[in-house]
Amino acid sequence: MAGVVDETADRRREQRGWYWYDWANSVYSTSVLTVFLGPYLTSVARAAADPHGFVHPLGVPVRAGSFYAYTVSVSLLLSVLVMPLAGVLVDRTGRKKPLLGACAYTGAAATTGMFFLGGDRYLLGGALLVVANVGFVVSSMLYNSFLPQIATPDERDAVSSRGWAFGYASGALVLVADLVLYGAHDSFGVSEGVAVRICLASAGLWWGAFSLIPLRRLRDRRAATAPGSGAQPDPGRAETGGGPLGQGWRQLRGTLRDMRRHPLTLSFLLAYLVYNDGVQTVITQASVYGSEELRLDQTTLIMAVLLVQVLAAAGALLMGRLARRYGARRTILGSLAAWTLTVAAGCVLPARAPVWFFALAAGIGLVLGGSQALSRSLFSHLVPRGKEAEYFSAYEMSDRGVSWLGPLVFGMAYQLSGSYRAAIVSLAAFFVIGFVLLARVPVGRAIAAAGNPVPDRI
């Protein structure tokens, strides 16, 4: 009995440490990607633009208003190349925590470097965004892959939801400080641009400082082989693999073949890829839409995102409770219906009407945290034991690594039409198609096929 109590206490301690990485990196997602960097980098690109409104990175003509969206797409495409390698290397060695730390601090350092983004240095801003976003995406994949190791199947919905709530609370707290600094920048003796750069850099410092807590409390586990997966160690690999990179890519090919043995898991990933593409595009492009199309000032945007953060934290906990009653799959489907209505309403918002924008932000907040948290916990049931990092690398590719399509479509729509309303109107399709695909996945059978116990309500 004492051993069971000790094991439970150790698991709870790891869970509490795990929450802190959501607290650490959510500020990057909120303050940098969602609020400040989009409008600010767009203004920097416009300062560098030719008389026709185009910049020319690598000699390619790009409308200045599309530069941020395209850069986000490039960063996510690069993440696709890095994540699978990170996943297979971790599952081979079991040394997940050092790689999590390396990715976290690389991203935090690049974010802190955004303090030097000013004038017409749009290429510097694009480069820092790419490095920071790759660090953010890969570290998030590694962080998520701890979930099935630190929580029992019946705990995962609640643990995942608490993590998201913790992150949104962190984002709200920092946004309050950002709002004070930005709104009263004259009183602090700094210009508006310097205030924005301080907000960007402080997000990197916050990310780095609070990453210390999960890195102290989480523990590495020895690499394991999933029962029945057919994967066996190959003694000859060390001699014929061309080093760790060759071994990693060979194992990745084996992982992809292994995933074909779990077609229902792949069906869930396809559905998630589609609807999450819409979610991530809303997150990264909402502030650009608000400032450029709806003509809202930066203070209004900060207050709207702050409202999203507060309601997202509450919404994550509320949807966690709904999942316990109705099941995670049904709750996610309900959130996708709400996403569709919210995006459709956003397409017809009048310009210079903060009240309507706040109403839209409230709708986004209520479904944002819960839809993400429950998707993460639901997928954790579909992962064969011993394959956590590899499978979560595929999940993260669906989460952010393949979410380049939404920003790309968004940027191209603006490139062709010159209207952000034309860009935002297409996003509803991501949620509708994702709803249909998820509704067709028999989740209980998928969990059993992965060799995991099926919870009482899923």
C-alpha positions in Angstrom: 0.0 0.0 0.0 2.8 2.4 0.9 4.3 1.8 -2.6 1.1 2.7 -4.3 0.8 5.9 -2.2 4.4 6.8 -3.0 3.8 6.2 -6.7 0.7 8.3 -6.7 2.5 11.1 -4.9 5.4 11.0 -7.4 2.9 11.1 -10.3 1.1 14.1 -8.8 4.4 15.9 -8.3 5.3 15.4 -11.9 1.9 16.6 -13.0 2.3 19.8 -11.0 5.7 20.3 -12.6 4.3 19.5 -16.1 1.7 22.3 -15.7 4.5 24.9 -15.4 5.7 24.4 -19.0 2.2 25.5 -20.1 2.7 28.5 -17.8 6.1 29.2 -19.3 5.6 29.0 -23.0 1.9 30.1 -23.3 3.1 33.7 -23.0 5.0 33.3 -26.3 1.8 32.1 -28.0 -0.3 34.9 -26.5 1.9 38.0 -26.3 4.1 37.3 -29.3 2.1 35.4 -31.9 -1.4 36.5 -31.0 -1.0 40.2 -30.0 2.2 42.0 -30.8 4.3 40.4 -33.4 1.8 40.3 -36.3 0.9 44.0 -36.4 4.4 45.1 -35.4 6.3 43.0 -38.0 3.7 44.0 -40.6 4.5 47.7 -39.8 8.2 47.0 -40.0 7.7 45.3 -43.4 5.7 48.2 -44.6 8.5 50.6 -43.6 10.8 48.6 -45.9 8.3 48.2 -48.7 8.7 49.7 -52.2 6.2 52.3 -53.5 3.9 49.6 -54.5 3.7 48.1 -51.0 6.0 45.0 -51.7 9.1 43.8 -49.9 11.5 41.4 -51.7 12.9 38.7 -49.4 15.4 36.6 -51.5 14.3 38.6 -54.5 10.6 37.4 -54.3 8.0 40.1 -54.4 5.7 39.8 -51.3 3.0 42.2 -50.3 4.1 43.7 -46.9 0.7 42.7 -45.4 1.3 39.1 -46.2 4.9 38.8 -44.9 4.0 37.8 -41.4 1.6 35.0 -42.5 4.1 33.6 -45.0 6.9 33.7 -42.3 4.6 31.7 -39.9 4.1 29.1 -42.7 7.9 28.8 -43.3 8.5 28.3 -39.6 5.9 25.6 -39.4 7.2 23.8 -42.5 10.7 23.8 -41.0 9.2 22.4 -37.8 7.9 19.4 -39.9 11.5 18.5 -40.7 12.8 18.8 -37.1 9.9 17.2 -35.1 10.0 13.6 -36.4 13.8 13.4 -35.8 13.4 14.8 -32.3 10.7 12.3 -31.6 12.5 9.2 -32.7 15.7 10.1 -31.1 13.9 10.6 -27.7 12.1 7.3 -28.0 15.4 5.6 -28.8 17.4 7.2 -25.9 14.8 8.1 -23.4 16.5 11.5 -22.9 13.5 13.7 -23.5 14.1 16.3 -20.8 17.5 17.6 -22.1 16.1 18.1 -25.6 13.0 19.8 -24.2 15.3 22.2 -22.4 17.5 22.9 -25.5 14.4 23.7 -27.6 12.8 25.8 -24.9 15.9 27.9 -24.4 16.6 28.3 -28.1 13.0 29.6 -28.6 13.2 31.8 -25.5 16.5 33.3 -26.7 15.2 34.2 -30.1 12.1 35.7 -28.6 14.2 37.8 -26.3 16.2 39.0 -29.3 13.0 40.5 -30.8 13.9 43.6 -28.6 16.3 44.6 -31.4 13.5 44.4 -34.1 13.0 48.0 -35.3 13.1 50.4 -38.2 12.9 48.4 -41.4 14.6 45.2 -40.1 11.8 42.9 -41.4 14.2 40.2 -42.4 15.6 40.1 -38.8 12.1 39.8 -37.5 11.3 37.0 -39.9 14.5 35.1 -38.9 13.8 35.4 -35.2 10.2 34.3 -35.7 11.3 31.2 -37.6 13.8 30.2 -34.9 11.4 31.0 -32.0 8.5 29.2 -33.6 10.5 26.0 -34.3 11.7 26.0 -30.7 8.2 26.5 -29.5 6.7 23.8 -31.7 9.3 21.1 -31.0 9.4 21.8 -27.3 5.6 21.6 -27.2 5.7 18.2 -28.9 8.2 16.9 -26.3 6.1 18.4 -23.5 2.9 16.8 -24.7 4.5 13.4 -25.0 5.0 13.4 -21.2 1.2 13.3 -20.7 0.6 9.5 -21.2 3.6 8.8 -18.9 2.6 11.0 -16.0 -1.2 10.5 -16.0 -3.4 7.4 -15.9 -6.0 7.0 -18.7 -8.8 8.2 -16.4 -6.8 11.3 -15.3 -5.7 12.6 -18.7 -8.7 14.8 -19.6 -8.5 16.6 -16.3 -4.7 16.8 -16.3 -4.6 18.1 -19.9 -7.3 20.6 -19.2 -5.6 21.9 -16.1 -2.4 22.4 -18.1 -4.2 24.5 -20.7 -6.0 26.5 -17.9 -2.6 27.1 -16.2 -1.2 28.4 -19.5 -4.1 30.7 -20.2 -3.9 32.1 -16.7 -0.2 32.9 -17.3 -1.0 34.5 -20.6 -3.7 36.7 -19.0 -1.4 37.8 -16.2 1.4 38.9 -18.6 -1.1 40.6 -20.9 -2.2 42.7 -17.9 1.4 43.9 -17.4 1.7 44.4 -21.2 -1.5 46.5 -21.3 -0.2 48.7 -18.5 3.2 49.3 -20.2 1.7 49.8 -23.6 -1.2 52.0 -22.6 1.0 54.2 -20.4 4.3 54.0 -22.4 4.7 57.8 -22.2 4.6 57.7 -18.4 7.3 55.2 -18.5 9.4 57.3 -20.8 9.4 55.0 -23.8 8.0 55.2 -27.3 5.2 53.0 -28.5 7.6 50.9 -30.6 10.0 50.4 -27.7 7.1 49.4 -25.5 6.1 46.7 -28.0 9.7 45.4 -28.2 9.9 45.2 -24.4 6.7 43.2 -24.4 8.1 40.8 -27.0 11.4 40.4 -25.2 9.8 39.9 -21.8 7.9 37.0 -23.2 11.2 35.3 -24.0 12.5 36.0 -20.5 9.4 34.6 -18.9 9.5 31.5 -21.1 13.1 30.8 -20.1 12.7 31.5 -16.4 9.7 29.3 -15.7 10.9 26.5 -17.9 13.3 25.7 -15.0 10.4 24.2 -12.9 9.3 21.4 -15.3 12.9 20.7 -16.1 13.6 20.1 -12.4 10.4 18.0 -11.7 9.9 15.9 -14.8 12.0 12.8 -15.2 13.3 10.9 -18.1 12.3 7.3 -18.6 14.2 4.5 -20.2 13.2 3.9 -23.8 10.5 1.2 -24.1 9.2 -0.9 -26.9 5.5 -1.1 -27.4 4.0 -4.5 -26.9 3.1 -6.2 -30.1 4.6 -3.3 -32.2 7.0 -5.6 -33.9 9.8 -3.1 -33.3 13.1 -4.8 -32.2 16.5 -3.3 -31.5 18.9 -3.7 -34.4 22.4 -4.3 -33.2 23.8 -3.4 -36.6 22.4 0.0 -36.8 25.3 1.7 -35.0 27.7 0.5 -37.7 25.6 1.1 -40.8 23.4 4.1 -40.0 25.6 7.0 -40.8 25.4 8.3 -37.2 22.5 9.4 -35.1 20.8 11.3 -37.9 20.7 8.3 -40.1 19.4 6.1 -37.3 16.8 8.6 -36.5 15.4 8.9 -40.0 15.4 5.1 -40.4 13.4 4.7 -37.2 11.1 7.4 -38.4 10.3 5.4 -41.5 9.7 2.4 -39.2 7.3 4.6 -37.1 5.4 5.6 -40.2 5.0 2.0 -41.1 3.9 1.2 -37.6 1.3 4.0 -37.7 -0.2 2.3 -40.8 -1.0 -0.6 -38.4 -3.2 1.8 -36.5 -5.4 3.4 -39.2 -8.0 4.7 -36.7 -5.3 6.7 -35.0 -4.4 8.1 -38.3 -8.0 8.9 -39.0 -8.1 11.0 -35.8 -4.9 12.8 -36.8 -6.4 13.7 -40.2 -9.5 15.2 -38.5 -7.3 17.0 -36.0 -5.0 18.3 -38.8 -7.9 19.9 -40.5 -9.8 21.5 -37.7 -6.7 22.6 -35.8 -5.4 24.3 -38.9 -8.3 26.6 -38.5 -7.7 27.1 -34.8 -4.0 27.9 -35.3 -4.8 30.4 -38.1 -7.3 32.2 -36.0 -4.7 32.4 -33.1 -1.9 33.8 -35.3 -3.9 36.1 -37.6 -6.6 37.5 -35.4 -4.6 40.6 -34.3 -3.7 41.3 -37.9 -7.3 41.1 -38.9 -8.4 43.3 -36.0 -5.8 46.0 -36.7 -5.7 46.0 -40.5 -9.3 45.2 -41.5 -11.4 46.3 -38.4 -9.1 49.4 -37.7 -8.9 48.6 -34.0 -6.1 50.1 -31.9 -3.5 48.0 -30.1 -5.0 48.6 -26.7 -8.3 47.2 -27.9 -6.6 44.1 -29.3 -4.7 43.5 -26.0 -8.0 43.8 -24.0 -9.7 41.4 -26.4 -6.9 38.8 -26.2 -6.9 39.2 -22.4 -10.6 38.4 -22.4 -9.8 35.3 -24.6 -7.2 34.2 -22.0 -9.5 34.5 -19.0 -12.4 32.8 -20.7 -10.1 30.1 -22.3 -8.8 29.1 -18.8 -12.4 28.8 -17.5 -13.5 27.2 -20.8 -10.8 24.5 -20.6 -11.9 23.5 -17.1 -15.6 23.6 -18.0 -15.1 21.5 -21.1 -13.1 19.1 -19.0 -16.1 18.6 -16.8 -18.4 18.2 -19.9 -16.0 15.5 -21.2 -16.4 13.6 -18.0 -20.1 13.6 -18.5 -20.5 13.3 -22.2 -17.1 12.1 -23.4 -14.2 13.9 -25.0 -15.2 13.2 -28.6 -18.7 14.6 -28.2 -17.5 17.7 -26.4 -14.9 18.4 -29.1 -17.6 18.0 -31.8 -19.7 20.6 -29.9 -16.8 23.0 -29.8 -16.2 22.7 -33.6 -19.8 23.6 -34.2 -19.3 26.7 -32.0 -16.0 27.5 -33.8 -17.8 27.5 -37.2 -20.5 29.9 -35.9 -17.9 32.2 -34.3 -15.7 32.5 -37.5 -18.7 33.1 -39.6 -19.8 35.9 -37.3 -16.2 37.4 -37.5 -16.5 37.8 -41.3 -19.3 40.3 -41.0 -18.0 42.4 -38.0 -18.2 46.1 -38.7 -15.0 48.1 -38.6 -14.2 50.4 -35.6 -16.7 48.5 -33.4 -14.8 47.3 -30.3 -17.9 45.9 -28.6 -18.6 43.4 -31.4 -14.9 42.4 -31.5 -15.1 41.7 -27.7 -18.2 39.6 -28.2 -16.2 37.6 -30.9 -13.3 37.3 -28.5 -15.6 35.9 -25.8 -16.9 33.2 -28.2 -13.4 32.2 -29.2 -12.3 32.1 -25.6 -15.0 29.7 -24.4 -14.1 27.1 -27.0 -10.4 27.6 -27.5 -8.8 26.0 -24.4 -11.2 23.1 -24.2 -11.0 22.0 -27.8 -7.2 22.0 -27.6 -6.9 20.3 -24.2 -9.4 17.6 -25.0 -7.8 16.9 -28.4 -4.5 16.4 -26.7 -5.9 14.1 -24.0 -8.0 12.1 -26.5 -4.9 11.5 -28.7 -2.9 10.2 -25.7 -5.3 7.3 -25.5 -4.5 6.4 -29.1 -0.7 6.1 -28.6 0.8 2.6 -28.2 3.0 2.3 -25.1 6.6 3.1 -25.7 5.9 5.2 -28.8 4.9 8.4 -27.0 7.5 10.9 -28.4 7.3 9.5 -31.9 3.5 9.5 -32.1 3.3 12.9 -30.4 5.7 14.2 -33.0 3.1 13.3 -35.6 0.4 14.9 -33.4 2.5 18.1 -33.1 2.9 18.0 -36.9 -0.9 18.0 -37.1 -1.1 20.6 -34.2 1.3 23.2 -35.5 3.8 21.6 -37.9 1.2 21.1 -40.7 -0.7 24.2 -39.7 1.2 26.1 -42.4 -1.7 25.6 -44.8 -4.1 28.0 -43.0 -1.7 30.9 -42.8 -0.6 30.3 -46.3 -4.2 30.4 -47.6 -4.8 33.4 -45.4 -1.8 35.2 -46.9 -2.5 34.2 -50.4 -6.1 35.4 -50.1 -4.9 38.8 -49.0 -2.2 38.8 -51.6 -4.8 38.3 -54.4 -7.7 40.3 -53.0 -6.1 43.0 -50.8 -9.0 42.2 -48.3 -8.6 40.4 -44.9 -12.3 39.6 -44.9 -11.7 37.4 -48.0 -8.9 35.7 -46.0 -11.0 35.1 -42.8 -14.1 33.8 -44.6 -12.4 30.6 -45.7 -11.6 29.4 -42.2 -15.1 28.1 -41.5 -14.4 25.3 -44.0 -11.6 23.9 -41.7 -14.0 23.4 -38.8 -16.8 22.0 -40.9 -14.6 19.4 -42.6 -12.8 18.6 -39.3 -16.2 18.0 -37.7 -17.2 15.5 -40.4 -13.9 13.6 -40.2 -13.9 13.4 -36.4 -17.5 12.2 -36.3 -16.6 9.3 -38.5 -13.8 8.0 -36.1 -14.9 5.2 -33.7 -12.8 6.3 -30.8 -13.4 3.3 -28.5 -12.2 0.9 -31.2 -9.2 3.1 -31.9 -8.1 3.0 -28.3 -8.5 -0.7 -28.1 -6.6 -1.2 -31.4 -3.7 0.8 -29.9 -3.5 -1.7 -27.0 -4.8 0.7 -24.3 -7.6 0.3 -21.8 -10.8 2.1 -22.9 -12.1 4.6 -20.3 -15.7 4.3 -19.2 -16.6 7.5 -21.1 -14.7 8.7 -24.1 
